[in-house]
Amino acid sequence: MDSEKQYIDLYNQCRDMICAHSSAPLNAVRDAAFDDFKRMGFPTKKVERYKYTDIPSLFEPDYGLNLNRLNIPVDPYEAFRCDVPNLSTSLYFIVNDGFYGKSTPKGQPLPEGVIVDSLGKVAAERPELIEKYYAKLAKTSEDGITALNTMLAQDGLLVYVPKGVVVNKAVQVINILRSDVDLMVNRRVLIIVEEGAEIKLLFCDHAADDRRFLTTQVIEAYVGDNAGLDLYCLEETHAKNVRVSNLFIEQQRSSRVNHNIITLHNGITRNRTDLVFAGEGAECNLSGCVIADKKQHVDNNTLIDHRVAHCTSNELYKYVLDESATGAFAGRVLVRHGAQKTDSVMRNQNLCSTKEARMYTQPMLEIYADDVKCAHGSTVGQLNDAALFYMRQRGISLKEAKLLLEFAFVNEVVDGIKLEPLRDRLHYLVEKRFRGELNKCEGCKLCR
């Protein structure tokens, strides 16, 4: 309980301060989340879904928290220019866990009624909207990380697309970690896509300072009848960064979700994705690409809950691990009673380039219906010696041959991205990552 004690003491001492700098809908669920955290604490490796990452040890260090919401000087446009050539987006920034509202978003104006703004600000202006959705999917009684985030989160991002509105231009949100001291950040994101609406979101995680950062993030996404959500997440931080992110998605009838998560640079990353089919005829595609070396650790854990009939799910996660990197993938597809005509495929394919690299994989199917089509598979291996020999016989160096094969291996995930400019940019970033070159986005001060 040592890891939990500092956060329990912190909340007891600073509860009034936390609430004073937040809003009523967020504060309404805070105490219940605190009670849940005290009861459960941090999940240990004895908890099945956390068996590959030592969560308590990640929270033991003493990080600073900006509970008093002190202004942290930063010009995000100067600190980090995340340019994806030819990708016309509406561009927004989150600095640590707060929406950066000091400048007008760049790019084409959003359609009428669409909101991309501070969660706390909208909660104060339209509390009924936030109260209807906030902390409903992310149940604090079931997960210690979700409970911790809910009891400490003071602000975050709201993305709201009203009924029938299609946002043609992608919305890009850059999460910047900025601090002069080691810092803990508790970020919250609420995405609401109403009936018949569509939006494409690109989240980019970056660290602007060479400090230790610990980020907890909880994203709740509601996708209504016949609605569509494309959610792309790109992590490019550094070796001192710890990120624990929980994503909860609920899909209604005939909705479509594409979620792609790519980890290029990190320290320790733990991503959890829980998706629920609540309406028939819905479809989801989950995919991930991990490139890790040194002592990096990336753990992706997914649960797709087929609660109703006639739904389709596809999963594809690929890892390339070098040096002493560690990867983990645990995916579970649950087909409940009555969820007939379910079509589900799960694949996890991995390359370990050295004997020191480690990959843990656990694909699972749990089926309680008899008229379904489900498949799952997992592979862990090394580069094909015959292919390497073939390429070297044609004058390609061993290093270049390995790079080309690794690049081809992960291309299947990158090619699944529907935004062509983003897909092209990621091909470029992935290639440079394999070459070991510094490959932050264009214009970043860290790259100069």
FIDREN-29204 format. One line per 10 residues: number of its first residue (from 0); their letters; for each residue x negated, y, z of N, C-alpha, C. Coordinates in steps of 0.1 Angstrom, whole numbers. Atoms other than C-alpha are relative to their C-alpha. Layout:
BEGIN
NUM) a) X/Y/Z/X/Y/Z/X/Y/Z | ...
This chain:
BEGIN
0) mdsekqyidl) -8/-12/0/0/0/0/-8/13/0 | 8/-12/0/-30/24/0/2/9/-12 | -2/-8/12/-24/34/-36/14/8/1 | -13/-6/-1/13/42/-28/0/11/11 | -1/-9/-12/6/60/5/-2/15/-4 | 3/-14/3/-9/91/-10/12/7/-8 | -11/-6/7/21/96/-33/13/1/9 | -11/-1/-9/46/89/-6/-2/12/9 | 3/-11/-9/29/114/17/1/13/-8 | -1/-12/9/27/139/-12/14/4/-2
10) ynqcrdmica) -14/-3/2/64/137/-18/6/6/12 | -6/-5/-12/73/141/18/-5/14/3 | 5/-14/-3/51/172/21/4/10/-10 | -2/-10/10/59/188/-12/13/-1/-7 | -12/2/7/94/178/-20/7/14/-4 | -7/-13/3/108/214/-17/-7/7/-11 | 7/-7/11/81/228/-39/3/-7/-14 | -3/7/13/87/201/-66/14/4/-5 | -14/-3/4/124/208/-66/2/15/-4 | -2/-14/3/120/246/-66/-5/4/-14
20) hssaplnavr) 6/-3/13/100/245/-98/6/-10/-11 | -6/9/10/124/221/-116/15/5/-1 | -14/-3/3/162/220/-124/9/-10/7 | -10/8/-8/193/206/-108/1/-15/-6 | -2/14/5/198/175/-132/-12/-8/3 | 12/8/-3/162/164/-126/-1/-2/15 | 0/1/-14/164/171/-89/10/-10/6 | -11/9/-5/196/151/-86/-3/-14/2 | 4/14/-1/179/118/-91/-13/-2/7 | 14/1/-6/146/126/-74/-1/-8/13
30) daafddfkrm) 1/7/-13/153/113/-39/3/-15/-1 | -3/14/2/168/81/-51/-12/-7/-7 | 12/6/6/137/75/-73/-11/-1/11 | 10/1/-11/115/82/-42/3/-12/8 | -4/12/-8/134/56/-22/-3/-13/-8 | 3/12/8/130/31/-51/-16/-2/0 | 15/2/0/92/38/-52/-5/-5/13 | 4/5/-13/88/33/-15/3/-14/2 | -4/14/-1/106/0/-18/-9/-9/-8 | 7/8/10/88/-13/-48/-15/2/0
40) gfptkkvery) 14/-4/2/54/5/-49/-4/-3/-14 | 5/2/14/32/0/-79/1/-15/-4 | 0/14/4/36/-32/-99/-14/-6/0 | 13/6/0/7/-56/-94/0/-10/-11 | 1/10/10/-6/-83/-117/9/-12/3 | -9/11/-2/18/-107/-100/13/2/-6 | -12/-3/8/46/-90/-118/-2/-3/-14 | 2/5/13/50/-107/-151/-3/10/-11 | 2/-10/11/52/-76/-173/-12/9/2 | 12/-8/-3/21/-61/-157/-12/-9/3
50) kytdipslfe) 11/9/-4/-2/-91/-155/-13/3/-7 | 13/-3/7/-28/-77/-179/-6/13/3 | 5/-13/-3/-33/-43/-164/1/2/15 | 0/-2/-14/-43/-35/-128/5/14/3 | -6/-13/-2/-19/-6/-122/-4/6/13 | 3/-7/-12/-26/1/-85/-14/6/0 | 13/-6/0/-63/7/-91/-1/13/-9 | 0/-12/8/-55/33/-118/5/12/8 | -6/-11/-8/-36/54/-92/-8/2/13 | 7/-2/-12/-61/51/-64/-8/13/1
60) pdyglnlnrl) 7/-12/-1/-83/81/-73/9/12/3 | -7/-12/-5/-74/115/-59/1/10/-12 | -2/-9/11/-60/135/-89/7/13/5 | -8/-12/-3/-48/171/-87/13/0/-7 | -13/-1/6/-12/179/-95/4/15/0 | -5/-14/1/2/213/-107/14/1/4 | -14/0/-4/33/211/-86/6/14/2 | -5/-14/-1/35/249/-81/1/7/-13 | -2/-5/14/35/253/-119/-8/12/-2 | 9/-11/3/5/276/-120/-3/0/-14
70) nipvdpyeaf) 3/-2/14/-3/290/-154/-14/-5/-3 | 13/5/4/-31/271/-171/-3/7/-13 | 3/-8/12/-47/295/-197/-3/-9/-11 | 3/8/12/-46/279/-231/8/6/-12 | -7/-3/13/-38/289/-267/-1/-13/-8 | 0/13/7/-28/255/-282/-4/1/-14 | 4/-1/14/-32/268/-317/-15/1/-2 | 14/-1/0/-68/276/-309/-7/-12/6 | 6/12/-7/-75/247/-286/0/-12/-8 | -1/12/8/-63/221/-310/9/2/-12
80) rcdvpnlsts) -8/-1/12/-52/223/-346/1/-14/-6 | -2/14/4/-37/189/-354/6/1/-14 | -5/-2/14/-35/193/-392/1/-13/-7 | -2/11/9/-20/166/-413/3/6/-14 | -1/-8/13/-26/180/-449/13/-4/-7 | -12/2/8/6/184/-469/12/-5/8 | -12/4/-8/29/174/-440/6/12/6 | -7/-12/-4/53/202/-436/9/-4/12 | -7/4/-12/65/199/-400/4/13/8 | -2/-10/-10/81/220/-373/-9/-4/12
90) lyfivndgfy) 11/3/-9/52/222/-348/3/6/14 | -2/-4/-14/56/223/-310/-11/-6/8 | 11/4/-9/32/219/-281/6/-3/14 | -2/3/-15/34/203/-246/-14/1/6 | 13/-2/-7/6/215/-224/1/-7/14 | -1/9/-12/1/188/-197/14/-6/0 | -14/5/0/38/182/-188/10/11/-2 | -9/-11/2/53/216/-197/1/4/-14 | -2/-5/14/68/228/-229/-6/14/-2 | 6/-12/2/48/256/-244/9/9/-9
100) gkstpkgqpl) -10/-8/6/73/283/-252/-4/14/-3 | 5/-14/1/51/314/-256/-1/4/-15 | 1/-4/14/52/314/-294/11/-7/-8 | -10/6/9/76/307/-322/-6/-12/-7 | 5/12/7/73/272/-336/-3/2/-15 | 4/-1/14/55/270/-369/8/-10/-9 | -7/9/10/72/255/-400/14/4/-3 | -14/-4/4/107/255/-414/9/-1/12 | -10/0/-11/135/264/-390/8/-13/0 | -8/12/-2/155/235/-376/14/3/-4
110) pegvivdslg) -14/-2/3/191/230/-387/7/5/12 | -8/-5/-11/218/247/-366/4/-11/9 | -4/10/-10/225/229/-334/-11/-9/5 | 11/9/-4/192/210/-332/-8/8/11 | 8/-6/-11/173/216/-300/-13/-8/2 | 13/6/-4/136/210/-294/-6/11/10 | 3/-10/-10/128/228/-262/-4/-7/14 | 4/4/-14/118/226/-225/12/-8/6 | -10/8/-7/138/199/-207/6/7/12 | -4/-7/-11/139/220/-176/9/12/-4
120) kvaaerpeli) -7/-12/5/151/251/-195/14/-4/-4 | -14/4/5/180/233/-212/8/-6/11 | -8/6/-11/189/215/-180/6/12/8 | -6/-12/-7/194/250/-164/11/6/-8 | -10/-7/8/214/263/-193/12/-9/-4 | -11/9/4/234/232/-203/-2/-13/9 | 2/11/-9/233/209/-172/8/-13/-4 | -9/12/3/262/187/-185/-6/-9/-11 | 7/8/10/241/176/-215/-10/-9/6 | 10/8/-6/212/165/-195/5/-10/10
130) ekyyaklakt) -5/9/-10/232/150/-167/6/-13/-6 | -7/12/7/250/127/-192/-10/-10/-4 | 10/10/5/217/111/-204/-12/-2/8 | 13/1/-7/188/118/-181/0/-11/11 | 3/11/-9/175/88/-161/11/-11/0 | -10/11/2/203/65/-174/-6/-12/-5 | 7/12/5/182/42/-195/-12/-4/8 | 12/3/-8/150/46/-174/4/-2/15 | -5/3/-13/163/29/-143/-11/-1/11 | 11/0/-10/141/37/-113/1/-12/10
140) sedgitalnt) -1/12/-9/154/7/-93/-7/-12/-6 | 6/12/7/137/-17/-118/-15/1/-2 | 14/-1/3/102/-3/-122/-6/11/8 | 7/-10/-9/77/15/-99/-5/12/-7 | 5/-12/7/61/36/-126/11/9/-4 | -12/-9/3/95/49/-138/4/7/12 | -4/-7/-12/104/57/-102/-10/11/4 | 10/-10/-3/71/75/-96/1/12/-10 | -1/-11/9/75/96/-128/13/8/3 | -13/-7/-2/112/104/-120/-1/9/13
150) mlaqdgllvy) 0/-8/-12/104/116/-85/-10/12/0 | 10/-10/1/75/138/-96/2/9/-12 | -2/-7/12/85/150/-131/7/13/2 | -7/-12/-1/94/187/-132/4/7/-13 | -3/-5/13/96/194/-169/-3/-10/-10 | 3/10/11/92/178/-203/6/6/-12 | -5/-3/13/107/178/-237/14/-5/-2 | -13/5/5/143/176/-250/1/1/-15 | -3/0/14/150/167/-286/15/-4/-2 | -14/3/1/187/169/-294/5/3/-15
160) vpkgvvvnka) -5/-1/14/203/163/-329/15/-3/1 | -14/2/-1/240/169/-330/6/-9/-11 | -7/9/9/265/147/-348/-1/4/-15 | 0/-2/15/260/144/-386/-11/8/-5 | 11/-9/4/229/166/-387/-12/-8/-4 | 12/7/5/200/153/-408/-12/11/0 | 12/-9/0/166/170/-400/-10/-6/-10 | 8/5/12/147/166/-433/-15/1/3 | 14/-2/-3/114/180/-421/-4/-7/14 | 5/7/-12/94/160/-395/-2/10/11
170) vqvinilrsd) 3/-9/-12/91/175/-360/-13/-6/6 | 13/4/-5/55/173/-347/-2/6/14 | 3/-4/-13/48/175/-310/-14/-4/5 | 13/3/-4/13/178/-298/-1/1/16 | 2/0/-14/7/168/-262/-15/2/3 | 13/-4/-3/-24/186/-249/-3/-2/15 | 5/1/-14/-42/176/-217/-10/11/2 | 9/-12/-2/-59/208/-204/-1/2/15 | 2/-3/-15/-75/213/-169/-15/2/2 | 13/-2/-4/-106/225/-152/-4/-10/11
180) vdlmvnrrvl) 3/11/-10/-103/196/-126/7/-12/-4 | -7/13/3/-92/160/-127/15/2/3 | -14/-4/-1/-55/161/-132/9/-12/-3 | -11/9/2/-24/139/-129/12/7/-7 | -11/-6/8/4/147/-154/12/-10/0 | -12/8/1/40/134/-152/9/6/-10 | -8/-6/11/57/140/-185/13/-7/-3 | -13/6/3/93/134/-194/5/4/-14 | -5/-3/13/109/132/-228/14/-6/-1 | -13/5/2/146/129/-236/4/3/-15
190) iiveegaeik) -4/-1/14/157/122/-272/14/-4/-2 | -14/3/3/194/123/-282/3/2/-14 | -4/0/15/204/115/-318/14/-5/-1 | -14/4/0/241/116/-321/5/-7/-13 | -6/8/11/264/98/-345/-3/6/-14 | 2/-4/13/253/100/-381/-12/10/-2 | 11/-9/1/223/122/-373/-13/-8/-3 | 13/6/3/186/116/-383/-11/10/3 | 12/-9/-2/152/129/-373/-12/-9/0 | 13/6/0/116/120/-377/-9/8/10
200) llfcdhaadd) 8/-6/-11/93/127/-347/-14/-6/-1 | 14/4/0/55/126/-346/-6/6/13 | 6/-4/-13/39/127/-311/-15/-3/-1 | 15/1/0/1/133/-309/-5/3/14 | 6/-2/-13/-18/129/-276/-14/3/-1 | 14/-4/0/-50/148/-272/-5/5/13 | 6/-6/-12/-74/159/-244/-9/11/-4 | 8/-11/4/-89/193/-247/-12/3/9 | 11/-2/-9/-112/190/-217/-6/-13/4 | 7/12/-5/-138/165/-205/2/-3/14
210) rrflttqvie) -4/3/-14/-120/157/-173/7/-14/0 | -8/12/-2/-103/126/-159/15/4/0 | -15/-3/1/-66/127/-168/7/-14/3 | -9/11/-2/-39/103/-155/14/5/-4 | -13/-4/6/-7/106/-175/10/-11/2 | -11/9/1/26/89/-167/10/7/-9 | -10/-6/10/52/94/-194/12/-10/-1 | -12/7/2/88/83/-196/8/6/-11 | -8/-5/12/107/86/-229/13/-8/0 | -13/7/1/144/79/-231/6/5/-14
220) ayvgdnagld) -5/-4/14/159/78/-267/14/-7/-2 | -13/5/3/196/74/-274/3/3/-15 | -2/0/15/205/66/-311/14/-4/-2 | -14/2/1/242/69/-319/4/-8/-12 | -5/8/12/264/51/-345/-5/6/-13 | 4/-4/14/249/52/-380/-11/11/1 | 11/-10/-1/220/74/-367/-13/-6/-3 | 13/4/3/184/72/-375/-11/7/8 | 11/-6/-7/152/78/-355/-13/-7/-4 | 14/5/2/116/75/-367/-9/7/10
230) lycleethak) 8/-5/-11/92/79/-338/-14/-6/-2 | 14/3/2/54/79/-345/-8/6/11 | 8/-4/-11/30/81/-317/-15/-3/-3 | 15/1/3/-8/87/-321/-8/5/12 | 8/-4/-12/-32/87/-292/-15/1/-5 | 14/-3/3/-66/103/-297/-5/9/12 | 5/-7/-12/-79/112/-262/-15/-3/2 | 14/3/-2/-112/101/-246/-1/-11/11 | 2/12/-8/-127/74/-224/4/2/15 | -4/-3/-14/-118/92/-191/15/1/2
240) nvrvsnlfie) -15/-2/-1/-81/92/-199/7/-13/3 | -8/11/-4/-56/69/-183/14/4/-4 | -14/-3/4/-21/68/-199/9/-12/3 | -10/10/-3/9/48/-186/13/5/-5 | -12/-5/7/39/53/-209/11/-11/-1 | -12/8/1/74/38/-207/10/6/-10 | -10/-5/10/97/41/-237/13/-9/1 | -13/7/-1/134/32/-234/9/5/-11 | -8/-4/12/156/31/-265/13/-8/1 | -13/7/1/193/23/-268/6/3/-14
250) qqrssrvnhn) -5/-2/14/208/18/-303/15/-4/0 | -14/3/2/245/19/-312/2/-6/-14 | -4/7/12/264/5/-341/-7/5/-13 | 6/-3/13/245/4/-375/-10/11/1 | 11/-10/-1/217/26/-362/-13/-6/-5 | 13/4/5/181/25/-374/-11/7/8 | 11/-5/-7/149/29/-354/-13/-6/-6 | 14/4/4/113/28/-367/-9/7/11 | 9/-5/-10/87/31/-339/-14/-6/-4 | 13/3/4/50/31/-348/-10/6/10
260) iitlhngitr) 9/-5/-10/23/35/-321/-14/-4/-4 | 14/2/4/-14/39/-330/-10/6/10 | 10/-4/-10/-42/40/-305/-14/0/-7 | 13/-1/6/-75/53/-320/-11/3/10 | 10/-3/-10/-93/68/-290/7/0/14 | -7/0/-13/-85/62/-253/-10/-5/10 | 8/6/-10/-98/50/-220/8/-13/4 | -9/11/-4/-71/28/-204/14/4/-4 | -14/-3/5/-36/27/-221/9/-12/3 | -10/11/-2/-5/8/-210/13/6/-5
270) nrtdlvfage) -12/-4/7/25/12/-233/11/-11/2 | -12/9/-2/59/-3/-224/11/5/-9 | -12/-3/8/88/-4/-249/11/-9/3 | -13/7/-3/123/-15/-239/10/5/-10 | -11/-4/10/149/-15/-267/12/-9/1 | -12/7/-2/185/-24/-263/9/2/-12 | -11/-1/10/210/-32/-291/13/0/7 | -13/-1/-6/243/-19/-278/12/0/-10 | -10/0/10/262/-19/-311/-4/-9/-12 | 3/10/11/264/-44/-340/-5/7/-12
280) gaecnlsgcv) 5/-5/13/246/-40/-373/-12/9/1 | 11/-9/-2/217/-21/-358/-13/-7/-4 | 13/5/5/181/-25/-370/-12/8/7 | 12/-7/-5/147/-17/-354/-13/-7/-6 | 13/5/4/111/-20/-366/-10/6/10 | 10/-4/-10/84/-18/-339/-14/-5/-5 | 14/4/4/47/-18/-349/-10/8/7 | 11/-7/-7/14/-9/-334/-13/-4/-6 | 13/2/5/-22/-6/-344/-10/5/11 | 10/-4/-11/-51/-6/-318/-14/-3/-6
290) iadkkqhvdn) 15/2/4/-88/0/-326/-7/4/13 | 7/-3/-13/-109/-2/-294/-14/-6/0 | 13/5/-2/-145/-6/-285/-5/4/14 | 6/-3/-13/-169/0/-256/8/-8/11 | -8/6/-11/-148/-7/-224/14/4/0 | -14/-4/1/-115/5/-237/10/-11/3 | -10/10/-3/-83/-12/-226/13/5/-5 | -13/-4/5/-50/-12/-244/10/-12/2 | -10/10/-3/-19/-31/-232/13/5/-5 | -13/-3/5/13/-31/-252/10/-11/4
300) ntlidhrvah) -10/10/-6/44/-47/-236/14/4/-6 | -13/-3/7/77/-49/-255/11/-10/5 | -12/8/-2/112/-61/-248/11/4/-9 | -12/-4/8/140/-62/-274/11/-9/5 | -12/6/-6/174/-70/-259/11/0/-10 | -12/1/10/199/-83/-285/12/-4/8 | -12/2/-8/231/-78/-265/12/-3/-9 | -11/1/8/254/-79/-295/-4/-7/-13 | 3/7/12/257/-97/-328/-4/8/-12 | 3/-6/13/244/-89/-363/-10/11/1
310) ctsnelykyv) 11/-10/-1/213/-70/-353/-13/-6/-5 | 13/5/5/178/-72/-368/-11/7/6 | 12/-6/-6/145/-66/-352/-13/-6/-6 | 13/4/6/109/-68/-366/-11/7/9 | 11/-4/-8/77/-65/-346/-13/-4/-7 | 13/3/5/41/-63/-359/-10/9/8 | 10/-7/-8/12/-54/-336/-14/-6/-4 | 14/5/4/-25/-56/-348/-10/7/9 | 11/-5/-8/-56/-52/-327/-14/-3/-7 | 14/3/4/-93/-48/-337/-8/4/12
320) ldesatgafa) 7/-3/-13/-115/-51/-306/-15/-2/-3 | 15/1/2/-153/-45/-306/-6/2/14 | 8/-1/-12/-180/-46/-280/7/-6/12 | -6/6/-12/-164/-51/-245/14/4/2 | -14/-5/-1/-129/-38/-253/9/-12/4 | -10/10/-4/-99/-56/-239/14/5/-5 | -13/-3/5/-65/-58/-255/10/-10/6 | -10/9/-5/-32/-73/-244/13/4/-7 | -14/-2/6/2/-78/-261/9/-11/6 | -10/9/-4/32/-93/-245/14/5/-5
330) grvlvrhgaq) -12/-4/6/64/-92/-265/11/-11/3 | -11/9/-3/98/-107/-255/12/4/-8 | -13/-2/7/129/-110/-276/11/-8/7 | -10/6/-7/160/-117/-256/13/0/-8 | -13/1/7/191/-130/-275/10/-5/9 | -10/3/-10/221/-130/-252/11/-8/-6 | -12/7/4/252/-151/-253/9/9/-9 | -8/-8/9/274/-140/-282/-7/8/-10 | 7/-8/10/247/-123/-301/-4/-8/-12 | 2/8/12/252/-144/-332/-5/8/-11
340) ktdsvmrnqn) 5/-6/13/237/-137/-366/-12/10/3 | 12/-8/-3/206/-122/-349/-11/-4/-9 | 11/3/9/176/-119/-372/-12/7/7 | 11/-6/-8/143/-114/-353/-13/-6/-4 | 14/5/3/106/-117/-363/-10/8/9 | 10/-7/-8/77/-109/-340/-14/-6/-4 | 13/5/3/40/-111/-350/-10/9/7 | 12/-7/-6/8/-102/-332/-13/-7/-5 | 12/5/6/-25/-106/-350/-12/9/4 | 11/-6/-6/-59/-98/-336/-13/-4/-5
350) lcstkearmy) 14/2/3/-96/-95/-344/-8/3/11 | 10/-3/-10/-123/-98/-319/-14/-1/-7 | 13/-1/7/-156/-86/-334/-12/-5/7 | 11/5/-8/-178/-97/-306/5/-11/10 | -3/10/-9/-180/-125/-281/5/6/14 | -4/-6/-12/-175/-100/-253/14/6/0 | -14/-5/1/-142/-86/-266/10/-11/5 | -10/9/-5/-111/-101/-250/14/5/-4 | -14/-2/5/-75/-104/-263/9/-9/7 | -10/8/-6/-45/-116/-243/13/2/-7
360) tqpmleiyad) -12/-1/8/-14/-124/-262/11/-9/5 | -11/8/-6/20/-137/-251/13/4/-7 | -13/-2/7/49/-136/-277/10/-10/6 | -11/8/-7/82/-149/-262/13/2/-7 | -14/0/5/116/-158/-275/9/-6/11 | -10/5/-10/146/-163/-251/13/1/-6 | -12/0/9/177/-174/-270/11/-7/7 | -12/6/-6/212/-181/-257/11/0/-10 | -10/1/10/230/-181/-290/-5/-10/-10 | 4/12/8/231/-209/-316/-1/4/-15
370) dvkcahgstv) 0/-4/14/236/-190/-349/-9/12/-2 | 10/-11/1/204/-170/-351/-12/-4/-9 | 12/2/7/172/-167/-372/-11/8/7 | 10/-6/-7/142/-160/-350/-13/-7/-2 | 13/6/2/105/-165/-354/-10/9/8 | 11/-8/-7/73/-154/-335/-13/-8/-2 | 13/6/2/36/-160/-339/-11/10/5 | 11/-8/-5/3/-148/-326/-13/-7/-5 | 13/5/3/-33/-152/-338/-11/9/6 | 12/-7/-5/-67/-143/-324/-12/-6/-7
380) gqlndaalfy) 11/6/7/-98/-147/-345/-11/10/-3 | 11/-9/5/-129/-132/-361/0/1/-15 | 0/-2/14/-137/-120/-395/-4/-13/-8 | 2/12/8/-138/-146/-422/-14/0/-6 | 14/1/4/-174/-158/-428/-1/-1/-15 | 1/2/15/-166/-168/-464/2/13/-7 | -2/-13/6/-152/-133/-472/-12/9/1 | 12/-8/-2/-182/-117/-457/-12/-4/-9 | 11/5/9/-206/-139/-477/3/4/-14 | -3/-3/14/-187/-133/-509/-3/15/-3
390) mrqrgislke) 2/-14/2/-189/-95/-504/-15/3/0 | 14/-2/-1/-226/-96/-494/-7/-5/-13 | 6/5/13/-234/-116/-526/2/10/-11 | -3/-11/10/-220/-86/-545/-6/13/4 | 8/-12/-3/-244/-61/-530/6/9/11 | -6/-8/-11/-222/-49/-501/-7/-4/13 | 7/2/-12/-241/-45/-468/10/-7/10 | -8/7/-10/-229/-66/-438/9/10/8 | -8/-10/-8/-218/-34/-419/12/5/-8 | -10/-5/9/-198/-21/-449/11/-11/-2
400) aklllefafv) -10/12/2/-182/-56/-455/9/-1/12 | -8/1/-12/-171/-58/-419/11/11/0 | -9/-12/-1/-156/-23/-421/12/-2/-10 | -10/2/10/-137/-31/-453/10/-10/4 | -9/11/-5/-122/-63/-439/8/5/11 | -8/-5/-11/-112/-46/-407/10/10/-4 | -9/-10/5/-97/-17/-425/12/-6/-8 | -11/8/7/-77/-41/-448/9/-7/10 | -7/8/-10/-66/-60/-417/11/9/7 | -10/-9/-7/-48/-30/-400/9/8/-10
410) nevvdgikle) -8/-8/9/-35/-15/-432/15/-3/-1 | -14/4/0/-3/-34/-430/9/8/9 | -7/-8/-9/7/-14/-400/1/14/-4 | 1/-14/5/-4/20/-414/9/1/-12 | -9/0/12/14/12/-447/15/1/3 | -14/0/-3/46/8/-428/6/14/4 | -4/-14/-3/47/46/-420/6/6/-12 | -8/-5/12/73/62/-442/-4/14/-4 | 4/-14/3/59/98/-440/-14/-2/-8 | 12/2/9/34/97/-470/-12/8/5
420) plrdrlhylv) 11/-8/-4/12/126/-459/-6/-6/13 | 5/5/-12/9/111/-424/-7/-14/-2 | 6/13/3/2/76/-438/-14/2/-6 | 13/-2/6/-26/90/-460/-10/5/10 | 9/-6/-10/-41/110/-431/-5/-11/10 | 4/10/-9/-41/79/-409/-9/-10/-6 | 9/8/8/-58/58/-436/-14/7/2 | 13/-7/-1/-86/85/-434/-5/-1/15 | 5/0/-14/-87/86/-396/-4/-14/4 | 3/14/-3/-87/48/-393/-14/-4/-6
430) ekrfrgelnk) 13/3/6/-116/45/-417/-11/6/7 | 11/-7/-7/-137/71/-399/-1/-6/14 | 1/6/-13/-128/54/-366/-9/-13/-1 | 8/12/2/-143/21/-379/-14/3/-2 | 14/-4/3/-174/40/-390/-6/6/12 | 6/-6/-12/-179/53/-355/-2/15/0 | 2/-15/1/-176/89/-366/10/7/9 | -9/-8/-8/-161/116/-345/12/4/-9 | -11/-2/10/-126/119/-360/12/6/6 | -11/-8/-4/-105/143/-341/7/7/-11
440) cegcklcr) -6/-8/11/-81/164/-361/-8/12/-4 | 7/-12/6/-93/192/-383/1/12/9 | 0/-12/-7/-103/223/-364/-1/-1/15 | 2/1/-15/-106/209/-329/-13/5/5 | 12/-5/-5/-131/227/-308/-10/-11/4 | 9/11/-4/-144/194/-295/-8/-6/-11 | 7/6/12/-155/185/-330/-11/9/-5 | 9/-10/6/-176/216/-336/-14/-2/6
